[in-house]
Amino acid sequence: MRSQAGLWYKVITLSRFSASVASGFKGKIDKMIGDERTHMPSKDPLALDNQLCFALYSASLTMTQLYKPLLEPLGLTYPQYLVMLILWQEDKLNLKDIGAQLGQKSGALTPVIKRLEQEGLVQRLKDPVDERALRIGLTEAGSALRTQALHINQCLFQACAMDQSELVELKDKIISLRDNLQQHSK
């Protein structure tokens, strides 16, 4: 279990770390944007730079890589962070519901949940209605970690180098694309 002193140490460390990481991201993002603006796409329809799938993949990979140093002081990996985001929104969810929100089967989440439980952030609970079902609930330490995580969004917002309305519009378009693709794949 995490100690109270350990949590406070991480809050202070994360606050200092967030400021330095955000300033470091700005230079990287400026370089990436500068390179992107000078790059002319190929007329070849099979060129990698012309593929929507690669643009989405590489943006997702880059974003996940930006999360890593921000999540380290919290002791979380990116998949663990996603589970915590869901539980901070609604605690004591059925494992299948968490999987559905993440687009994963519950079996794929089991190692992530076990690690969060070992860290003292969540607990597995029997569902009072269906004893075969498993609910995942936050511990006190898991709930307290939410406050520390608030800094992460600020750092990523700065790294995106876009205003809030552009980011909301982009997120909405990506969600619409995902929903369309899911309908097509059925």
N, CA, C and O of each residue as an XYZ file, in Angstrom:
744
protein
N       0.822     -1.191      0.000
C       0.000      0.000      0.000
C       0.858      1.244      0.000
O       1.937      1.250      0.594
N       0.410      2.281     -0.644
C       1.159      3.522     -0.685
C       0.976      4.273      0.618
O      -0.116      4.308      1.185
N       2.052      4.870      1.081
C       1.957      5.651      2.313
C       1.469      7.056      1.996
O       1.608      7.539      0.873
N       0.895      7.702      3.004
C       0.406      9.078      2.855
C       1.565     10.003      2.508
O       1.431     10.868      1.642
N       2.724      9.822      3.190
C       3.893     10.660      2.903
C       4.346     10.467      1.461
O       4.743     11.425      0.797
N       4.285      9.232      0.980
C       4.672      8.948     -0.395
C       3.776      9.649     -1.389
O       4.252     10.146     -2.409
N       2.478      9.698     -1.106
C       1.544     10.396     -1.998
C       1.836     11.885     -2.035
O       1.829     12.489     -3.108
N       2.093     12.486     -0.882
C       2.384     13.933     -0.857
C       3.691     14.242     -1.574
O       3.804     15.257     -2.261
N       4.682     13.361     -1.410
C       5.940     13.542     -2.120
C       5.694     13.550     -3.629
O       6.275     14.356     -4.356
N       4.825     12.641     -4.095
C       4.528     12.568     -5.525
C       3.773     13.803     -6.004
O       3.987     14.258     -7.127
N       2.892     14.352     -5.168
C       2.169     15.573     -5.551
C       3.155     16.711     -5.775
O       3.079     17.419     -6.779
N       4.075     16.883     -4.839
C       5.065     17.967     -4.955
C       5.971     17.726     -6.155
O       6.238     18.644     -6.932
N       6.441     16.494     -6.305
C       7.317     16.147     -7.426
C       6.608     16.362     -8.755
O       7.188     16.910     -9.692
N       5.352     15.931     -8.835
C       4.597     16.074    -10.077
C       4.397     17.543    -10.432
O       4.487     17.909    -11.604
N       4.129     18.389     -9.442
C       3.939     19.816     -9.708
C       5.196     20.422    -10.316
O       5.127     21.163    -11.297
N       6.337     20.104     -9.731
C       7.617     20.620    -10.260
C       7.903     20.016    -11.633
O       8.328     20.710    -12.556
N       7.662     18.709    -11.748
C       7.939     17.986    -12.982
C       7.055     18.489    -14.123
O       7.527     18.658    -15.248
N       5.782     18.726    -13.836
C       4.834     19.157    -14.869
C       5.292     20.439    -15.532
O       5.216     20.570    -16.754
N       5.768     21.390    -14.736
C       6.216     22.667    -15.291
C       7.417     22.461    -16.214
O       7.474     23.049    -17.294
N       8.377     21.630    -15.799
C       9.560     21.428    -16.638
C       9.233     20.617    -17.888
O       9.767     20.895    -18.962
N       8.369     19.626    -17.760
C       8.007     18.805    -18.914
C       7.238     19.634    -19.938
O       7.492     19.538    -21.139
N       6.308     20.438    -19.465
C       5.507     21.259    -20.383
C       6.406     22.175    -21.194
O       6.189     22.327    -22.397
N       7.410     22.793    -20.575
C       8.288     23.684    -21.330
C       9.148     22.887    -22.317
O       9.442     23.372    -23.410
N       9.551     21.672    -21.942
C      10.324     20.831    -22.849
C       9.505     20.354    -24.034
O      10.034     20.233    -25.139
N       8.216     20.080    -23.825
C       7.341     19.641    -24.905
C       7.158     20.725    -25.951
O       7.049     20.423    -27.139
N       7.124     21.982    -25.528
C       6.863     23.064    -26.466
C       7.896     23.061    -27.590
O       7.539     23.212    -28.759
N       9.175     22.889    -27.246
C      10.215     22.852    -28.265
C      10.050     21.677    -29.219
O      10.218     21.824    -30.430
N       9.721     20.508    -28.668
C       9.522     19.319    -29.504
C       8.330     19.507    -30.433
O       8.397     19.174    -31.617
N       7.247     20.037    -29.896
C       6.042     20.250    -30.710
C       6.311     21.288    -31.786
O       5.905     21.099    -32.933
N       6.990     22.387    -31.444
C       7.313     23.409    -32.442
C       8.128     22.805    -33.572
O       7.897     23.118    -34.740
N       9.087     21.936    -33.234
C       9.900     21.291    -34.264
C       9.048     20.383    -35.144
O       9.186     20.381    -36.367
N       8.153     19.601    -34.501
C       7.300     18.689    -35.271
C       6.368     19.468    -36.195
O       6.187     19.096    -37.355
N       5.780     20.544    -35.688
C       4.868     21.345    -36.506
C       5.630     21.992    -37.656
O       5.149     22.022    -38.789
N       6.810     22.506    -37.364
C       7.624     23.124    -38.412
C       7.968     22.136    -39.510
O       7.872     22.464    -40.693
N       8.369     20.923    -39.128
C       8.698     19.891    -40.108
C       7.471     19.522    -40.939
O       7.569     19.337    -42.152
N       6.319     19.416    -40.284
C       5.088     19.010    -40.954
C       4.659     20.050    -41.986
O       4.187     19.691    -43.065
N       4.816     21.319    -41.670
C       4.356     22.370    -42.567
C       5.211     22.461    -43.830
O       4.725     22.917    -44.865
N       6.455     22.043    -43.766
C       7.328     22.123    -44.928
C       7.300     20.841    -45.760
O       7.847     20.812    -46.862
N       6.670     19.784    -45.248
C       6.632     18.506    -45.942
C       5.467     18.487    -46.929
O       4.319     18.746    -46.566
N       5.783     18.181    -48.158
C       4.750     18.096    -49.194
C       4.356     16.638    -49.368
O       5.222     15.787    -49.570
N       3.061     16.336    -49.293
C       2.636     14.939    -49.468
C       2.909     14.452    -50.889
O       2.872     15.218    -51.851
N       3.182     13.169    -50.985
C       3.425     12.536    -52.275
C       2.107     12.352    -53.011
O       1.044     12.270    -52.395
N       2.189     12.289    -54.356
C       0.990     12.020    -55.155
C       0.677     10.530    -55.202
O      -0.382     10.132    -55.687
N       1.589      9.709    -54.701
C       1.393      8.262    -54.678
C       0.317      7.919    -53.640
O       0.497      8.223    -52.460
N      -0.800      7.291    -54.048
C      -1.869      6.989    -53.088
C      -1.445      5.999    -51.999
O      -2.087      5.915    -50.952
N      -0.356      5.245    -52.249
C       0.112      4.299    -51.245
C       1.294      4.819    -50.428
O       1.878      4.075    -49.640
N       1.646      6.075    -50.611
C       2.727      6.651    -49.802
C       2.275      6.698    -48.342
O       1.126      7.026    -48.046
N       3.179      6.373    -47.457
C       2.862      6.323    -46.039
C       2.275      7.646    -45.540
O       1.315      7.647    -44.770
N       2.844      8.764    -45.971
C       2.367     10.074    -45.534
C       0.950     10.396    -46.002
O       0.332     11.325    -45.482
N       0.429      9.656    -46.962
C      -0.929      9.877    -47.449
C      -1.968      9.001    -46.748
O      -3.157      9.082    -47.058
N      -1.532      8.177    -45.820
C      -2.429      7.222    -45.178
C      -3.026      7.804    -43.898
O      -2.301      8.177    -42.976
N      -4.346      7.877    -43.854
C      -5.041      8.328    -42.649
C      -4.709      7.419    -41.472
O      -4.497      7.892    -40.356
N      -4.664      6.117    -41.725
C      -4.383      5.166    -40.645
C      -3.030      5.454    -40.006
O      -2.892      5.354    -38.786
N      -2.021      5.814    -40.818
C      -0.710      6.090    -40.260
C      -0.696      7.416    -39.503
O      -0.034      7.534    -38.472
N      -1.415      8.402    -40.002
C      -1.492      9.680    -39.289
C      -2.106      9.475    -37.902
O      -1.616     10.024    -36.915
N      -3.173      8.687    -37.832
C      -3.807      8.403    -36.543
C      -2.885      7.576    -35.643
O      -2.746      7.856    -34.452
N      -2.262      6.560    -36.227
C      -1.355      5.689    -35.469
C      -0.173      6.472    -34.908
O       0.145      6.351    -33.725
N       0.474      7.269    -35.741
C       1.663      7.980    -35.288
C       1.315      9.069    -34.276
O       2.086      9.319    -33.350
N       0.156      9.722    -34.443
C      -0.278     10.722    -33.466
C      -0.587     10.050    -32.125
O      -0.235     10.573    -31.068
N      -1.241      8.899    -32.174
C      -1.553      8.164    -30.951
C      -0.278      7.702    -30.251
O      -0.155      7.815    -29.032
N       0.660      7.186    -31.022
C       1.927      6.736    -30.465
C       2.683      7.893    -29.819
O       3.214      7.751    -28.718
N       2.733      9.033    -30.495
C       3.422     10.201    -29.958
C       2.749     10.688    -28.673
O       3.426     11.017    -27.698
N       1.427     10.733    -28.677
C       0.714     11.176    -27.477
C       0.976     10.234    -26.313
O       1.211     10.683    -25.192
N       0.937      8.933    -26.570
C       1.203      7.959    -25.514
C       2.614      8.131    -24.968
O       2.828      8.005    -23.762
N       3.580      8.417    -25.840
C       4.955      8.632    -25.405
C       5.070      9.897    -24.553
O       5.879      9.948    -23.627
N       4.273     10.906    -24.859
C       4.289     12.128    -24.055
C       3.713     11.889    -22.665
O       4.114     12.548    -21.706
N       2.790     10.964    -22.551
C       2.200     10.640    -21.251
C       3.192      9.963    -20.314
O       3.140     10.166    -19.101
N       4.090      9.164    -20.866
C       4.960      8.319    -20.034
C       5.683      9.095    -18.932
O       5.570      8.710    -17.768
N       6.419     10.166    -19.235
C       7.113     10.861    -18.143
C       6.157     11.581    -17.177
O       6.520     11.854    -16.033
N       4.957     11.880    -17.636
C       3.975     12.527    -16.758
C       3.340     11.521    -15.789
O       2.969     11.872    -14.669
N       3.225     10.289    -16.232
C       2.594      9.255    -15.412
C       3.576      8.569    -14.458
O       3.163      8.001    -13.447
N       4.867      8.619    -14.777
C       5.864      7.957    -13.933
C       5.807      8.406    -12.476
O       5.851      7.553    -11.590
N       5.711      9.712    -12.182
C       5.634     10.105    -10.766
C       4.393      9.577    -10.046
O       4.384      9.465     -8.820
N       3.352      9.254    -10.806
C       2.139      8.685    -10.216
C       2.247      7.167    -10.086
O       1.414      6.538     -9.433
N       3.268      6.581    -10.704
C       3.430      5.135    -10.673
C       2.454      4.417    -11.580
O       2.113      3.261    -11.333
N       1.991      5.097    -12.646
C       1.004      4.515    -13.549
C       1.564      4.353    -14.948
O       2.390      5.145    -15.401
N       1.105      3.318    -15.622
C       1.343      3.181    -17.052
C       0.144      3.817    -17.764
O      -0.857      4.140    -17.124
N       0.243      3.993    -19.070
C      -0.867      4.584    -19.803
C      -2.147      3.732    -19.711
O      -3.215      4.291    -19.463
N      -2.081      2.399    -19.900
C      -3.312      1.605    -19.743
C      -3.908      1.709    -18.324
O      -5.127      1.748    -18.163
N      -3.049      1.751    -17.314
C      -3.539      1.910    -15.942
C      -4.213      3.272    -15.771
O      -5.242      3.384    -15.104
N      -3.633      4.290    -16.370
C      -4.196      5.644    -16.306
C      -5.596      5.666    -16.926
O      -6.502      6.298    -16.384
N      -5.773      4.986    -18.047
C      -7.092      4.937    -18.694
C      -8.134      4.298    -17.781
O      -9.263      4.780    -17.687
N      -7.754      3.214    -17.111
C      -8.674      2.564    -16.169
C      -9.001      3.522    -15.021
O     -10.154      3.625    -14.603
N      -7.992      4.213    -14.519
C      -8.221      5.154    -13.415
C      -9.138      6.295    -13.861
O     -10.000      6.725    -13.096
N      -8.962      6.788    -15.087
C      -9.848      7.847    -15.591
C     -11.311      7.393    -15.550
O     -12.195      8.151    -15.151
N     -11.549      6.160    -15.965
C     -12.908      5.621    -15.961
C     -13.451      5.539    -14.531
O     -14.591      5.923    -14.269
N     -12.622      5.034    -13.609
C     -13.074      4.877    -12.224
C     -13.215      6.222    -11.508
O     -14.056      6.355    -10.618
N     -12.421      7.204    -11.874
C     -12.585      8.537    -11.278
C     -13.909      9.150    -11.729
O     -14.498      9.963    -11.016
N     -14.362      8.766    -12.889
C     -15.633      9.267    -13.403
C     -16.808      8.531    -12.752
O     -17.806      9.145    -12.373
N     -16.674      7.197    -12.627
C     -17.721      6.385    -11.990
C     -17.066      5.197    -11.304
O     -16.539      4.299    -11.961
N     -17.107      5.202     -9.988
C     -16.450      4.179     -9.181
C     -17.289      2.900     -9.126
O     -18.495      2.918     -9.371
N     -16.631      1.809     -8.802
C     -17.252      0.499     -8.603
C     -18.006      0.012     -9.836
O     -19.189     -0.325     -9.785
N     -17.280     -0.008    -10.932
C     -17.861     -0.483    -12.191
C     -17.571     -1.958    -12.396
O     -16.583     -2.496    -11.895
N     -18.444     -2.588    -13.133
C     -18.257     -3.961    -13.560
C     -17.061     -3.994    -14.506
O     -16.895     -3.099    -15.335
N     -16.232     -5.022    -14.384
C     -15.051     -5.159    -15.235
C     -15.424     -5.132    -16.712
O     -14.695     -4.557    -17.520
N     -16.542     -5.743    -17.074
C     -16.981     -5.740    -18.471
C     -17.306     -4.327    -18.946
O     -17.042     -3.987    -20.099
N     -17.875     -3.503    -18.070
C     -18.183     -2.120    -18.435
C     -16.910     -1.309    -18.685
O     -16.863     -0.488    -19.602
N     -15.889     -1.539    -17.875
C     -14.603     -0.865    -18.082
C     -14.029     -1.293    -19.430
O     -13.563     -0.464    -20.212
N     -14.072     -2.597    -19.688
C     -13.579     -3.114    -20.956
C     -14.325     -2.523    -22.140
O     -13.716     -2.182    -23.154
N     -15.637     -2.400    -22.017
C     -16.443     -1.840    -23.109
C     -16.052     -0.391    -23.386
O     -15.962      0.017    -24.544
N     -15.819      0.389    -22.330
C     -15.426      1.785    -22.533
C     -14.064      1.900    -23.208
O     -13.821      2.835    -23.972
N     -13.186      0.958    -22.928
C     -11.849      0.979    -23.526
C     -11.778      0.221    -24.847
O     -10.754      0.252    -25.528
N     -12.857     -0.454    -25.206
C     -12.849     -1.239    -26.434
C     -11.991     -2.483    -26.309
O     -11.411     -2.942    -27.293
N     -11.906     -3.039    -25.089
C     -11.102     -4.231    -24.852
C     -11.928     -5.280    -24.130
O     -12.911     -4.966    -23.459
N     -11.516     -6.529    -24.278
C     -12.160     -7.605    -23.538
C     -11.631     -7.595    -22.106
O     -10.493     -7.200    -21.855
N     -12.475     -8.036    -21.172
C     -12.083     -7.989    -19.766
C     -10.834     -8.821    -19.483
O     -10.062     -8.485    -18.586
N     -10.626     -9.898    -20.233
C      -9.420    -10.701    -20.032
C      -8.138     -9.926    -20.287
O      -7.125    -10.159    -19.628
N      -8.181     -9.004    -21.244
C      -7.000     -8.185    -21.538
C      -6.733     -7.170    -20.426
O      -5.605     -6.706    -20.260
N      -7.768     -6.830    -19.670
C      -7.616     -5.856    -18.589
C      -7.160     -6.471    -17.271
O      -6.692     -5.760    -16.382
N      -7.294     -7.780    -17.143
C      -6.974     -8.434    -15.874
C      -5.578     -8.097    -15.363
O      -5.451     -7.767    -14.185
N      -4.517     -8.161    -16.180
C      -3.192     -7.806    -15.659
C      -3.098     -6.342    -15.214
O      -2.407     -6.024    -14.246
N      -3.789     -5.470    -15.918
C      -3.780     -4.041    -15.566
C      -4.464     -3.842    -14.211
O      -3.956     -3.122    -13.351
N      -5.605     -4.478    -14.031
C      -6.356     -4.379    -12.773
C      -5.555     -4.980    -11.622
O      -5.492     -4.403    -10.537
N      -4.942     -6.140    -11.859
C      -4.142     -6.787    -10.801
C      -3.008     -5.877    -10.341
O      -2.736     -5.766     -9.145
N      -2.355     -5.231    -11.293
C      -1.245     -4.338    -10.930
C      -1.753     -3.131    -10.129
O      -1.123     -2.723     -9.154
N      -2.881     -2.568    -10.540
C      -3.475     -1.453     -9.794
C      -3.866     -1.889     -8.386
O      -3.744     -1.124     -7.430
N      -4.337     -3.129     -8.273
C      -4.695     -3.655     -6.955
C      -3.444     -3.841     -6.100
O      -3.461     -3.522     -4.911
N      -2.364     -4.350     -6.683
C      -1.110     -4.522     -5.952
C      -0.559     -3.185     -5.469
O       0.063     -3.101     -4.410
N      -0.794     -2.145     -6.259
C      -0.337     -0.803     -5.892
C      -1.245     -0.146     -4.852
O      -0.945      0.942     -4.361
N      -2.350     -0.803     -4.519
C      -3.255     -0.273     -3.509
C      -4.175      0.818     -4.021
O      -4.693      1.612     -3.236
N      -4.387      0.869     -5.347
C      -5.210      1.922     -5.935
C      -6.646      1.484     -6.197
O      -7.558      2.310     -6.193
N      -6.852      0.185     -6.424
C      -8.202     -0.336     -6.664
C      -8.382     -1.617     -5.859
O      -7.418     -2.205     -5.370
N      -9.622     -2.028     -5.735
C      -9.934     -3.305     -5.116
C     -10.989     -4.010     -5.957
O     -11.881     -3.381     -6.526
N     -10.863     -5.327     -6.021
C     -11.857     -6.121     -6.741
C     -12.951     -6.505     -5.753
O     -12.681     -6.957     -4.640
N     -14.176     -6.315     -6.182
C     -15.333     -6.567     -5.326
C     -16.311     -7.485     -6.044
O     -16.459     -7.417     -7.264
N     -16.969     -8.334     -5.288
C     -18.022     -9.174     -5.882
C     -19.248     -8.306     -6.114
O     -19.609     -7.467     -5.289
N     -19.862     -8.529     -7.238
C     -21.090     -7.806     -7.565
C     -22.206     -8.350     -6.674
O     -22.424     -9.561     -6.653
N     -22.926     -7.487     -5.929
C     -23.979     -7.986     -5.045
C     -25.153     -8.619     -5.797
O     -25.876     -9.441     -5.234
N     -25.344     -8.247     -7.045
C     -26.447     -8.789     -7.837
C     -26.046    -10.097     -8.515
O     -26.822    -11.053     -8.546
N     -24.833    -10.131     -9.056
C     -24.344    -11.307     -9.775
C     -22.971    -11.671     -9.229
O     -21.981    -11.012     -9.548
N     -22.903    -12.712     -8.411
C     -21.649    -13.080     -7.750
C     -20.564    -13.497     -8.736
O     -19.382    -13.491     -8.391
N     -20.947    -13.858     -9.952
C     -19.948    -14.226    -10.965
C     -19.266    -13.001    -11.550
O     -18.156    -13.090    -12.075
N     -19.934    -11.852    -11.457
C     -19.390    -10.611    -12.016
C     -18.428     -9.966    -11.015
O     -18.531    -10.166     -9.805
N     -17.519     -9.209    -11.545
C     -16.491     -8.558    -10.739
C     -16.604     -7.053    -10.903
O     -16.652     -6.541    -12.022
N     -16.645     -6.359     -9.791
C     -16.650     -4.893     -9.810
C     -15.279     -4.403     -9.371
O     -14.603     -5.033     -8.558
N     -14.890     -3.268     -9.928
C     -13.612     -2.662     -9.581
C     -13.905     -1.335     -8.910
O     -14.597     -0.484     -9.468
N     -13.371     -1.164     -7.698
C     -13.599      0.061     -6.946
C     -12.297      0.722     -6.548
O     -11.279      0.058     -6.359
N     -12.341      2.026     -6.423
C     -11.169      2.789     -5.994
C     -10.948      2.623     -4.494
O     -11.902      2.530     -3.722
N      -9.693      2.588     -4.094
C      -9.352      2.680     -2.682
C      -9.207      4.164     -2.356
O      -9.323      5.014     -3.239
N      -8.958      4.465     -1.100
C      -8.737      5.860     -0.708
C      -7.531      6.433     -1.453
O      -7.565      7.573     -1.918
N      -6.470      5.638     -1.564
C      -5.272      6.089     -2.283
C      -5.575      6.302     -3.766
O      -5.070      7.250     -4.368
N      -6.387      5.436     -4.356
C      -6.773      5.584     -5.762
C      -7.569      6.848     -5.994
O      -7.363      7.539     -6.992
N      -8.473      7.157     -5.088
C      -9.257      8.394     -5.196
C      -8.361      9.616     -5.042
O      -8.527     10.602     -5.759
N      -7.414      9.557     -4.113
C      -6.515     10.684     -3.860
C      -5.603     10.967     -5.052
O      -5.187     12.107     -5.259
N      -5.296      9.953     -5.822
C      -4.407     10.110     -6.976
C      -5.017     11.010     -8.046
O      -4.292     11.584     -8.858
N      -6.335     11.139     -8.054
C      -7.030     11.970     -9.047
C      -6.540     13.416     -9.005
O      -6.335     14.029    -10.053
N      -6.356     13.958     -7.823
C      -5.904     15.342     -7.673
C      -4.550     15.542     -8.341
O      -4.317     16.560     -8.994
N      -3.665     14.575     -8.179
C      -2.336     14.676     -8.781
C      -2.405     14.589    -10.297
O      -1.596     15.200    -10.995
N      -3.354     13.844    -10.798
C      -3.467     13.623    -12.239
C      -3.984     14.853    -12.988
O      -3.846     14.926    -14.209
N      -4.565     15.801    -12.293
C      -5.097     16.996    -12.955
C      -4.022     17.761    -13.723
O      -4.320     18.402    -14.731
N      -2.784     17.699    -13.259
C      -1.675     18.394    -13.931
C      -1.367     17.802    -15.305
O      -0.847     18.492    -16.181
N      -1.684     16.547    -15.484
C      -1.348     15.856    -16.732
C      -2.067     16.492    -17.913
O      -1.453     16.736    -18.952
N      -3.355     16.761    -17.769
C      -4.104     17.380    -18.865
C      -3.534     18.744    -19.243
O      -3.494     19.090    -20.424
N      -3.097     19.513    -18.264
C      -2.516     20.829    -18.549
C      -1.252     20.685    -19.390
O      -1.049     21.446    -20.336
N      -0.412     19.731    -19.058
C       0.824     19.515    -19.817
C       0.531     19.066    -21.249
O       1.155     19.550    -22.194
N      -0.416     18.143    -21.407
C      -0.757     17.668    -22.750
C      -1.426     18.760    -23.572
O      -1.205     18.854    -24.780
N      -2.233     19.575    -22.931
C      -2.879     20.699    -23.619
C      -1.813     21.627    -24.199
O      -1.907     22.045    -25.353
N      -0.798     21.945    -23.394
C       0.290     22.804    -23.874
C       1.072     22.128    -24.997
O       1.463     22.781    -25.964
N       1.297     20.840    -24.873
C       2.072     20.116    -25.887
C       1.350     20.074    -27.232
O       1.999     20.034    -28.278
N       0.022     20.081    -27.218
C      -0.744     20.024    -28.464
C      -0.633     21.313    -29.269
O      -0.852     21.299    -30.481
N      -0.301     22.410    -28.629
C      -0.113     23.701    -29.305
C      -1.320     24.077    -30.175
O      -1.168     24.589    -31.284
N      -2.508     23.814    -29.651
C      -3.761     24.172    -30.316
C      -4.652     24.814    -29.262
O      -4.501     24.550    -28.069
N      -5.579     25.656    -29.702
C      -6.476     26.217    -28.691
C      -7.550     25.192    -28.339
O      -7.737     24.196    -29.040
N      -8.248     25.457    -27.243
C      -9.197     24.483    -26.706
C     -10.299     24.137    -27.701
O     -10.675     22.971    -27.819
N     -10.816     25.119    -28.409
C     -11.900     24.823    -29.353
C     -11.416     23.916    -30.489
O     -12.164     23.054    -30.952
N     -10.176     24.103    -30.937
C      -9.621     23.224    -31.982
C      -9.473     21.793    -31.467
O      -9.762     20.836    -32.185
N      -9.019     21.654    -30.213
C      -8.845     20.320    -29.644
C     -10.183     19.616    -29.445
O     -10.295     18.415    -29.692
N     -11.187     20.349    -29.006
C     -12.519     19.763    -28.826
C     -13.073     19.327    -30.180
O     -13.636     18.239    -30.303
N     -12.914     20.176    -31.194
C     -13.398     19.831    -32.537
C     -12.661     18.598    -33.085
O     -13.281     17.711    -33.670
N     -11.341     18.549    -32.892
C     -10.555     17.403    -33.348
C     -10.998     16.122    -32.636
O     -11.197     15.092    -33.280
N     -11.153     16.183    -31.315
C     -11.604     15.018    -30.542
C     -12.969     14.544    -31.036
O     -13.188     13.345    -31.213
N     -13.878     15.482    -31.257
C     -15.218     15.114    -31.735
C     -15.164     14.446    -33.111
O     -15.894     13.489    -33.370
N     -14.302     14.950    -33.986
C     -14.165     14.348    -35.314
C     -13.558     12.940    -35.230
O     -13.965     12.039    -35.963
N     -12.593     12.763    -34.340
C     -11.972     11.441    -34.182
C     -12.986     10.457    -33.610
O     -13.035      9.304    -34.037
N     -13.790     10.897    -32.656
C     -14.834     10.028    -32.103
C     -15.844      9.659    -33.181
O     -16.275      8.509    -33.264
N     -16.221     10.627    -34.004
C     -17.152     10.359    -35.103
C     -16.543      9.357    -36.088
O     -17.224      8.440    -36.549
N     -15.276      9.533    -36.403
C     -14.575      8.596    -37.285
C     -14.569      7.199    -36.669
O     -14.875      6.220    -37.350
N     -14.226      7.105    -35.395
C     -14.212      5.804    -34.711
C     -15.588      5.140    -34.772
O     -15.701      3.956    -35.087
N     -16.627      5.910    -34.469
C     -17.990      5.363    -34.489
C     -18.376      4.876    -35.887
O     -18.988      3.817    -36.030
N     -18.019      5.646    -36.911
C     -18.304      5.236    -38.291
C     -17.571      3.946    -38.643
O     -18.139      3.044    -39.258
N     -16.313      3.871    -38.249
C     -15.527      2.673    -38.543
C     -16.075      1.459    -37.802
O     -16.103      0.357    -38.349
N     -16.514      1.659    -36.549
C     -17.094      0.545    -35.805
C     -18.385      0.059    -36.452
O     -18.645     -1.144    -36.479
N     -19.191      0.969    -36.967
C     -20.432      0.573    -37.655
C     -20.105     -0.211    -38.923
O     -20.785     -1.181    -39.258
N     -19.070      0.213    -39.613
C     -18.675     -0.437    -40.862
C     -18.097     -1.833    -40.612
O     -18.232     -2.726    -41.449
N     -17.460     -2.012    -39.465
C     -16.809     -3.297    -39.182
C     -17.768     -4.352    -38.661
O     -17.370     -5.504    -38.489
N     -19.035     -3.989    -38.400
C     -20.002     -4.958    -37.869
C     -20.589     -5.814    -38.959
O     -21.420     -6.681    -38.685
